[in-house]
Amino acid sequence: MINVLLLEDEYKAAQETKVLLEAMSEQVSVCGILQTVEEAVDWFNKNEMPHLILSDIQLGDGLCFDIFTQVQVTAPIIFCTAYDDFALRAFENNGIDYLLKPVKKQDLEKSFNKLHQYSRLWALPEHANRFNNMLQSFKPVYKTVLSVYLGDRIMPVPVAEINYFYTNKTVVVYHHGQTFEIRTTLDRLAAQLDPELFYRANRQFIISKHDIEAVKYIDARKLEVILKSETPEKIIISKSKSAQFVKWLK
């Protein structure tokens, strides 16, 4: 039996994927459907590793990549998402395939065939070593300059100098006391920024490490981050991300 774990915050999409998977073979069984990073971390801490994971990128409380910084996930992962911006990070995190929604039966069948081929290949030590060496030679390339908007003007801004990104109805960049608009989403920005320098605090903020002034506990596990720059609202780190954030800050 192949146990498959689904990480998907949209109920309809999760049920449709479950039906597709279990229709492929009697040997495929969905062992769980999880909607948030917090649920997934708790599940991995309490259960045996599944044989395969199908994961959306954006979950109910953050990106699925937040899971992999809190628990060790060794199962291969097929990523399913509406965006194509996260492919690089996907293949850095056990990704064997990257499917765009809506997921179709033939796409899943191709992914399972790929998994079968890889499993046979990696079983040979000489191929496994060669593959691992190849992976080490690839390094992600992150944005160093972003184009921002101020009225009818477009200006380049060095990423290293940005204090934070914030979204309400639009995404804005706070840089040297000025606010600029940027025409993208925080989800896409999160994949383009160096994770050593920037952190996705919550749905509203991506913050820069160099602009952090202090961090304080506001209850047993939640954190409030205070920046040197003025912010439109408080920056709260949820209890599910607080340990990961403290680790990143160090």
C-alpha positions as CSV (number, residue, x, y, z in Angstrom):
1,M,0.0,0.0,0.0
2,I,1.3,3.5,-0.9
3,N,0.3,6.0,1.8
4,V,-0.1,9.5,0.4
5,L,-0.5,12.6,2.6
6,L,-2.3,15.7,1.1
7,L,-1.4,19.2,2.2
8,E,-4.2,21.4,0.8
9,D,-6.2,24.2,2.4
10,E,-9.0,24.2,-0.2
11,Y,-11.5,21.5,0.7
12,K,-12.9,21.0,-2.8
13,A,-9.4,20.7,-4.4
14,A,-8.4,18.2,-1.7
15,Q,-11.4,16.0,-2.2
16,E,-10.9,16.0,-6.0
17,T,-7.2,15.1,-5.7
18,K,-8.1,12.3,-3.2
19,V,-10.6,10.8,-5.7
20,L,-8.0,11.0,-8.5
21,L,-5.3,9.4,-6.5
22,E,-7.4,6.5,-5.2
23,A,-8.9,5.9,-8.6
24,M,-5.4,5.4,-10.0
25,S,-4.8,2.2,-8.1
26,E,-6.1,0.1,-5.3
27,Q,-2.7,0.3,-3.8
28,V,-2.9,4.1,-3.2
29,S,-4.4,5.3,0.0
30,V,-4.7,8.9,1.3
31,C,-3.6,8.8,4.9
32,G,-4.5,12.4,5.7
33,I,-5.6,15.8,4.5
34,L,-4.0,18.7,6.3
35,Q,-4.9,22.4,5.7
36,T,-2.3,24.4,7.7
37,V,1.5,24.5,8.5
38,E,0.6,24.0,12.2
39,E,-1.5,20.9,11.5
40,A,1.2,19.4,9.3
41,V,4.1,20.0,11.8
42,D,1.9,18.3,14.5
43,W,1.1,15.4,12.2
44,F,4.7,14.7,11.2
45,N,5.7,14.8,14.9
46,K,3.1,12.1,15.7
47,N,2.9,9.8,12.7
48,E,5.2,7.7,10.5
49,M,6.5,9.3,7.3
50,P,4.1,8.6,4.4
51,H,5.4,7.1,1.2
52,L,4.5,10.3,-0.8
53,I,3.3,13.8,-0.2
54,L,1.1,16.0,-2.5
55,S,1.4,19.5,-1.3
56,D,0.0,22.9,-2.3
57,I,2.4,25.8,-1.8
58,Q,0.1,28.2,0.0
59,L,-1.6,26.6,3.0
60,G,-4.0,28.2,5.5
61,D,-1.4,29.8,7.7
62,G,1.7,30.2,5.4
63,L,3.8,28.5,2.8
64,C,4.4,24.7,2.9
65,F,8.2,25.4,3.0
66,D,7.7,26.5,6.6
67,I,6.9,22.9,7.5
68,F,10.3,21.7,6.3
69,T,12.2,24.1,8.5
70,Q,10.5,22.7,11.6
71,V,10.4,19.0,11.0
72,Q,12.5,16.6,8.9
73,V,10.5,15.4,5.9
74,T,12.1,12.5,4.0
75,A,9.2,11.5,1.7
76,P,9.2,12.6,-2.0
77,I,6.9,15.5,-2.7
78,I,4.7,16.4,-5.7
79,F,3.9,20.1,-5.4
80,C,0.5,21.2,-6.8
81,T,-0.1,25.0,-7.1
82,A,-1.7,27.7,-9.1
83,Y,1.7,29.5,-9.4
84,D,4.9,28.7,-11.3
85,D,7.1,30.9,-9.2
86,F,8.0,28.4,-6.5
87,A,9.6,25.7,-8.7
88,L,13.1,26.3,-7.5
89,R,12.2,26.1,-3.8
90,A,10.1,23.0,-4.5
91,F,13.0,21.0,-5.9
92,E,15.1,22.1,-3.0
93,N,12.6,20.4,-0.7
94,N,12.3,16.8,-1.9
95,G,10.2,17.8,-4.9
96,I,10.0,15.2,-7.7
97,D,7.4,17.1,-9.7
98,Y,5.6,20.4,-9.9
99,L,2.0,20.4,-11.2
100,L,-0.1,23.5,-11.9
101,K,-3.7,23.5,-10.8
102,P,-6.2,22.2,-11.7
103,V,-4.5,18.8,-11.3
104,K,-5.5,16.3,-14.0
105,K,-5.4,12.5,-13.9
106,Q,-2.8,12.2,-16.6
107,D,-0.5,14.7,-14.8
108,L,-0.6,12.5,-11.6
109,E,0.1,9.4,-13.7
110,K,3.2,11.0,-15.2
111,S,4.3,12.0,-11.7
112,F,3.9,8.5,-10.4
113,N,5.8,7.1,-13.3
114,K,8.6,9.6,-12.6
115,L,8.6,8.5,-9.0
116,H,8.9,4.9,-10.0
117,Q,11.8,5.6,-12.3
118,Y,13.7,7.7,-9.7
119,S,13.2,5.1,-7.1
120,R,14.9,2.5,-9.3
121,L,17.7,4.9,-10.2
122,W,18.4,6.0,-6.6
123,A,18.6,2.4,-5.5
124,L,22.0,2.3,-7.2
125,P,24.7,3.8,-5.0
126,E,26.7,5.2,-7.9
127,H,23.7,7.1,-9.3
128,A,22.6,8.3,-5.9
129,N,26.1,9.8,-5.3
130,R,26.3,11.4,-8.7
131,F,22.8,12.9,-8.2
132,N,23.7,14.3,-4.8
133,N,26.9,15.9,-6.1
134,M,24.9,17.4,-9.0
135,L,22.4,19.0,-6.6
136,Q,25.2,20.6,-4.6
137,S,26.4,22.4,-7.7
138,F,23.1,24.3,-8.0
139,K,22.6,27.4,-6.0
140,P,19.4,29.5,-6.0
141,V,19.5,32.9,-7.5
142,Y,17.6,35.6,-5.6
143,K,16.5,39.1,-6.6
144,T,19.0,41.8,-5.9
145,V,17.0,44.7,-7.4
146,L,13.3,45.2,-7.6
147,S,11.3,47.7,-9.8
148,V,9.0,49.8,-7.7
149,Y,6.3,52.3,-8.6
150,L,5.8,55.9,-7.3
151,G,3.0,57.5,-9.2
152,D,3.9,57.2,-12.9
153,R,7.6,56.6,-12.1
154,I,9.3,53.2,-12.1
155,M,12.5,53.0,-10.0
156,P,15.0,50.3,-9.2
157,V,15.5,49.6,-5.5
158,P,18.3,47.4,-4.0
159,V,16.7,44.5,-2.2
160,A,19.3,44.6,0.6
161,E,18.1,48.1,1.5
162,I,14.4,47.3,1.8
163,N,13.0,47.3,5.3
164,Y,9.8,45.3,4.8
165,F,7.0,44.4,2.4
166,Y,3.4,44.9,3.4
167,T,0.1,44.0,1.8
168,N,-3.4,45.2,2.3
169,K,-5.1,45.8,-1.0
170,T,-1.8,46.3,-2.8
171,V,1.8,45.3,-2.0
172,V,4.0,48.1,-0.8
173,V,7.7,48.3,-0.2
174,Y,9.1,50.4,2.7
175,H,12.5,51.7,1.8
176,H,14.5,54.5,3.5
177,G,11.3,56.1,5.0
178,Q,9.4,56.0,1.8
179,T,6.5,53.7,0.7
180,F,6.5,52.4,-2.9
181,E,4.1,50.1,-4.7
182,I,5.2,46.8,-6.3
183,R,3.0,44.9,-8.7
184,T,3.2,41.4,-7.5
185,T,2.1,39.3,-4.5
186,L,3.8,38.5,-1.2
187,D,3.6,34.8,-2.2
188,R,5.7,35.4,-5.3
189,L,8.1,37.7,-3.5
190,A,8.7,35.1,-0.8
191,A,10.1,32.8,-3.5
192,Q,12.3,35.5,-5.0
193,L,13.9,36.8,-1.9
194,D,16.9,35.4,0.0
195,P,15.5,33.5,3.0
196,E,18.6,34.3,5.0
197,L,17.7,38.0,4.7
198,F,13.9,38.1,4.6
199,Y,11.2,36.3,6.6
200,R,7.5,35.8,5.8
201,A,6.1,36.9,9.2
202,N,2.5,36.4,8.3
203,R,0.0,37.1,5.5
204,Q,0.6,40.9,5.7
205,F,4.4,41.1,6.1
206,I,7.7,40.0,4.8
207,I,10.4,41.6,7.0
208,S,14.1,42.2,6.7
209,K,16.5,40.9,9.3
210,H,18.5,44.1,9.2
211,D,15.5,46.2,10.2
212,I,14.5,44.2,13.3
213,E,14.9,46.2,16.5
214,A,13.3,43.8,19.1
215,V,11.1,40.8,19.5
216,K,8.8,40.2,22.5
217,Y,6.4,37.5,23.6
218,I,2.8,38.6,23.7
219,D,1.6,35.3,25.3
220,A,2.9,31.9,25.9
221,R,4.1,31.3,22.3
222,K,3.1,34.2,20.0
223,L,5.7,36.9,19.2
224,E,5.5,40.6,18.2
225,V,8.3,41.9,16.0
226,I,9.3,45.5,16.4
227,L,11.1,47.1,13.4
228,K,13.2,50.2,13.4
229,S,10.9,51.4,10.6
230,E,7.3,52.6,11.1
231,T,4.8,49.9,10.2
232,P,1.0,50.3,9.4
233,E,0.1,47.6,12.0
234,K,1.7,45.3,14.5
235,I,3.8,42.4,13.2
236,I,2.6,39.2,14.9
237,I,4.3,35.8,14.6
238,S,1.9,32.9,15.2
239,K,2.7,30.2,17.7
240,S,3.2,27.7,14.9
241,K,6.0,29.8,13.4
242,S,7.6,31.3,16.6
243,A,10.2,28.6,17.1
244,Q,11.2,28.7,13.4
245,F,11.4,32.5,13.5
246,V,13.7,32.5,16.5
247,K,15.9,30.0,14.8
248,W,16.0,32.2,11.6
249,L,16.8,35.3,13.7
250,K,19.9,33.6,15.2
